[in-house]
Amino acid sequence: MAFAYSLRWSWWMKNVYGLNVLVYHKIGYPPKGSKLKSLWVSPQRFERHILYLKKNNYKIITFSELVNYYRNSSPINDLVLITFDDGYENNYTYAYPLLKKYGAKGNIFVVYNTIGNVNIWHNPETEVWQKMATRDMLLEMDKSGVIEFGSHTMNHPRLLNISKEDARWEIFESKKQLENLFQKEMIAFAYPYGSGAYDETIRKMVFDAGYLFDFSFKQGKTKWPWERGKQPLDRLFIQYSDTTFDLNLHFKKGVAKLF
């Protein structure tokens, strides 16, 4: 029985080679009654994840540091990108100080129209709305060099569920507004819900807008060197209960738990 249960984890699968991109959402404690606990990781657990990465000599990099690895097709065995989707205030409150404490770096995909507001795209029946980081918080993190930023659209829509004109605006306008806020080029884009990540028309919009990197919400590791025209960069979804054992499986197998 115990052996059968252990098959839930991916230890028995073959190793896969590719880029390690972790994706977190909320660092903190889920509110009472939340039906979205999988999107939360406690500060204590997140700290253990960082310590695991440092202890095992992973190089934790930013979007801008990934550019040279991509252009030179350099080996990425020891690389990790830590990404956060949406831009929650708890990223500033909990994740940012821990990254700074241990000399690590992170990357946040921001939903521009919710800066300083709440995550209004969420159904409040699944979880009460959460505060988003303010402009001042984002600018402080940017100035520190600990955090870099990318676009997660203006309003967090499913890009395949809206008109092509609206999708184009979400992609182009968010880049424009974030570049105006940070006074630097935005080179990374993440598709809300992963919608459009594997759609040729939507991806072309992302490239036409001038983003270099596009990130899916599909579980896995993308083969390296990256064939940019063929697929986006997949990510490793870190959930509420993921331990450092799970983290190790993500890196080796491209997934930790199968069910």
C-alpha positions as CSV (number, residue, x, y, z in Angstrom):
1,M,0.0,0.0,0.0
2,A,2.8,2.4,0.9
3,F,4.7,1.6,-2.3
4,A,1.5,2.2,-4.4
5,Y,1.0,5.6,-2.6
6,S,4.6,6.5,-3.3
7,L,3.9,6.3,-7.1
8,R,2.1,9.6,-6.7
9,W,5.5,11.2,-6.8
10,S,7.6,11.2,-9.9
11,W,10.8,9.5,-8.5
12,W,10.3,6.6,-10.8
13,M,10.2,8.6,-14.0
14,K,13.2,9.3,-16.2
15,N,15.2,12.5,-15.7
16,V,14.5,15.4,-18.1
17,Y,16.9,18.2,-19.2
18,G,15.7,21.7,-19.6
19,L,15.3,25.2,-18.0
20,N,14.1,25.3,-14.4
21,V,11.5,28.0,-14.0
22,L,9.6,28.0,-10.7
23,V,6.2,29.7,-10.5
24,Y,4.7,30.9,-7.3
25,H,1.7,33.1,-6.7
26,K,1.1,34.1,-3.1
27,I,3.6,33.9,-0.3
28,G,1.8,34.0,3.0
29,Y,-1.1,32.3,4.7
30,P,-4.4,31.5,3.0
31,P,-7.5,33.2,4.4
32,K,-10.1,31.1,6.2
33,G,-12.3,29.3,3.8
34,S,-10.0,29.6,0.9
35,K,-10.6,27.2,-2.0
36,L,-7.3,28.3,-3.6
37,K,-4.8,27.0,-1.0
38,S,-2.7,25.4,-3.7
39,L,-1.7,29.0,-4.8
40,W,-0.2,29.8,-1.4
41,V,3.2,29.0,0.0
42,S,4.1,29.9,3.6
43,P,7.1,32.2,4.2
44,Q,8.7,29.5,6.2
45,R,8.4,27.0,3.4
46,F,9.5,29.5,0.8
47,E,12.6,30.2,2.9
48,R,13.4,26.5,3.0
49,H,13.1,26.5,-0.8
50,I,15.6,29.3,-1.1
51,L,18.0,27.6,1.3
52,Y,17.7,24.4,-0.7
53,L,18.7,26.3,-3.9
54,K,21.6,28.0,-2.2
55,K,22.8,24.8,-0.5
56,N,22.8,22.9,-3.8
57,N,24.6,25.8,-5.7
58,Y,21.8,26.7,-8.1
59,K,22.3,30.1,-9.8
60,I,19.1,32.0,-9.2
61,I,18.8,34.5,-12.1
62,T,16.6,37.2,-13.5
63,F,15.0,37.7,-17.0
64,S,17.8,40.0,-18.1
65,E,20.5,37.5,-17.0
66,L,18.7,34.8,-19.0
67,V,19.2,36.8,-22.2
68,N,22.9,35.9,-22.6
69,Y,22.2,32.2,-21.9
70,Y,19.6,32.3,-24.7
71,R,21.6,34.2,-27.2
72,N,24.7,32.1,-26.7
73,S,22.9,28.8,-26.2
74,S,24.9,28.4,-23.0
75,P,24.4,25.4,-20.6
76,I,21.7,26.0,-18.0
77,N,22.2,23.0,-15.8
78,D,22.5,25.0,-12.6
79,L,20.1,27.8,-13.4
80,V,16.8,28.6,-11.8
81,L,14.4,31.4,-12.4
82,I,12.0,32.1,-9.5
83,T,8.8,33.7,-10.9
84,F,5.7,35.0,-9.3
85,D,2.4,35.6,-11.1
86,D,0.1,38.6,-10.6
87,G,2.0,40.9,-8.3
88,Y,0.5,40.5,-4.9
89,E,1.3,42.7,-1.9
90,N,2.5,39.5,-0.1
91,N,5.3,39.1,-2.6
92,Y,6.6,42.4,-1.3
93,T,5.8,41.6,2.4
94,Y,7.3,38.1,2.5
95,A,9.1,37.0,-0.6
96,Y,11.1,40.1,-1.3
97,P,12.8,40.3,2.2
98,L,13.7,36.6,2.1
99,L,15.2,36.8,-1.4
100,K,17.2,39.9,-0.3
101,K,18.3,38.1,2.9
102,Y,19.9,35.2,1.1
103,G,21.2,37.1,-1.9
104,A,18.7,35.5,-4.3
105,K,16.6,37.0,-7.0
106,G,13.1,36.8,-8.3
107,N,10.9,37.9,-11.2
108,I,7.3,39.1,-10.9
109,F,4.7,39.2,-13.7
110,V,2.4,42.2,-13.0
111,V,-1.2,42.7,-13.9
112,Y,-1.0,46.4,-14.6
113,N,-4.5,47.6,-13.9
114,T,-4.6,45.9,-10.5
115,I,-1.5,47.7,-9.1
116,G,-2.4,49.0,-5.7
117,N,-5.8,47.4,-6.0
118,V,-7.0,43.8,-5.5
119,N,-7.1,40.7,-7.7
120,I,-10.5,41.4,-9.2
121,W,-10.3,38.6,-11.8
122,H,-10.7,36.1,-9.0
123,N,-14.2,34.9,-7.9
124,P,-14.5,36.1,-4.3
125,E,-16.6,33.0,-3.6
126,T,-13.4,30.9,-4.0
127,E,-11.3,33.3,-1.9
128,V,-11.6,36.8,-0.6
129,W,-9.8,39.3,-2.8
130,Q,-6.2,39.9,-2.1
131,K,-4.3,43.1,-2.1
132,M,-1.9,43.8,-4.9
133,A,1.5,45.5,-4.6
134,T,1.4,49.3,-4.9
135,R,3.5,51.3,-7.3
136,D,5.9,52.3,-4.5
137,M,6.4,48.7,-3.5
138,L,7.1,47.7,-7.1
139,L,9.5,50.5,-7.6
140,E,11.4,49.8,-4.4
141,M,11.8,46.1,-5.4
142,D,13.0,47.2,-8.9
143,K,15.5,49.6,-7.5
144,S,17.0,47.0,-5.2
145,G,18.0,44.8,-8.1
146,V,16.5,41.8,-6.2
147,I,13.4,41.7,-8.4
148,E,12.8,42.1,-12.1
149,F,9.4,42.5,-13.7
150,G,7.4,41.2,-16.7
151,S,3.9,41.6,-18.1
152,H,0.9,39.6,-17.1
153,T,-1.4,41.8,-19.3
154,M,-3.5,44.7,-18.2
155,N,-6.5,42.9,-16.6
156,H,-5.6,39.1,-16.5
157,P,-8.1,37.8,-19.1
158,R,-8.0,34.5,-20.8
159,L,-6.6,35.7,-24.1
160,L,-8.3,33.1,-26.2
161,N,-11.7,34.1,-24.8
162,I,-11.6,37.7,-25.9
163,S,-11.4,39.3,-29.3
164,K,-8.1,39.4,-31.2
165,E,-8.2,43.2,-30.9
166,D,-8.7,43.1,-27.2
167,A,-6.0,40.5,-26.8
168,R,-3.5,42.6,-28.8
169,W,-4.3,45.6,-26.6
170,E,-3.8,43.6,-23.4
171,I,-0.4,42.5,-24.6
172,F,0.9,45.7,-26.1
173,E,-0.6,48.2,-23.6
174,S,0.7,46.4,-20.6
175,K,4.3,46.5,-22.0
176,K,3.9,50.2,-22.7
177,Q,2.6,51.0,-19.2
178,L,5.1,48.9,-17.4
179,E,8.0,50.4,-19.3
180,N,6.7,53.8,-18.4
181,L,6.5,52.8,-14.8
182,F,9.9,51.2,-14.5
183,Q,11.7,53.2,-17.2
184,K,13.2,50.1,-18.7
185,E,12.3,47.6,-21.3
186,M,10.0,44.7,-20.5
187,I,11.4,41.5,-22.1
188,A,9.2,38.9,-20.5
189,F,5.5,38.0,-20.7
190,A,3.4,35.3,-19.0
191,Y,0.0,34.3,-20.3
192,P,-2.8,34.5,-17.7
193,Y,-4.1,31.0,-17.0
194,G,-1.7,29.8,-19.8
195,S,-4.4,30.9,-22.3
196,G,-2.9,31.5,-25.7
197,A,0.6,30.2,-24.8
198,Y,0.4,27.6,-27.5
199,D,-1.7,29.6,-30.0
200,E,0.2,30.8,-33.0
201,T,-1.7,34.0,-33.4
202,I,-1.5,35.1,-29.8
203,R,2.2,34.2,-29.6
204,K,2.9,36.3,-32.7
205,M,1.2,39.3,-30.9
206,V,3.6,38.8,-28.0
207,F,6.6,38.8,-30.3
208,D,5.3,41.7,-32.3
209,A,4.9,43.7,-29.1
210,G,8.7,43.2,-28.5
211,Y,8.9,40.7,-25.7
212,L,11.9,38.3,-25.9
213,F,10.6,35.6,-23.5
214,D,7.1,34.2,-23.2
215,F,6.1,31.9,-20.3
216,S,3.3,29.3,-20.3
217,F,1.5,27.9,-17.3
218,K,2.1,24.3,-18.5
219,Q,3.9,22.1,-16.1
220,G,7.4,21.1,-17.3
221,K,10.9,22.1,-18.3
222,T,11.6,23.5,-21.8
223,K,14.4,21.8,-23.8
224,W,17.5,23.9,-24.1
225,P,18.7,25.6,-26.3
226,W,15.2,27.0,-26.5
227,E,13.6,26.9,-30.0
228,R,11.7,30.2,-29.5
229,G,9.5,29.8,-32.6
230,K,8.2,26.4,-31.5
231,Q,7.0,26.9,-28.0
232,P,6.9,29.2,-24.9
233,L,9.0,28.5,-21.8
234,D,7.1,26.1,-19.5
235,R,7.2,26.3,-15.7
236,L,7.2,24.3,-12.6
237,F,4.1,25.0,-10.5
238,I,5.0,25.2,-6.8
239,Q,2.1,24.5,-4.6
240,Y,1.1,24.9,-0.9
241,S,2.5,21.6,0.3
242,D,5.6,21.3,-1.8
243,T,8.7,20.4,0.2
244,T,12.3,20.5,-0.8
245,F,11.9,16.8,-1.8
246,D,9.2,18.0,-4.2
247,L,11.4,20.8,-5.4
248,N,14.2,18.2,-6.2
249,L,11.7,16.1,-8.2
250,H,10.5,19.2,-10.2
251,F,14.1,19.8,-11.2
252,K,15.0,16.2,-12.1
253,K,11.7,15.0,-13.5
254,G,9.9,18.2,-14.6
255,V,7.1,17.4,-12.2
256,A,6.8,16.4,-8.5
257,K,3.3,14.9,-7.9
258,L,1.3,13.2,-10.6
259,F,-2.0,13.1,-8.7
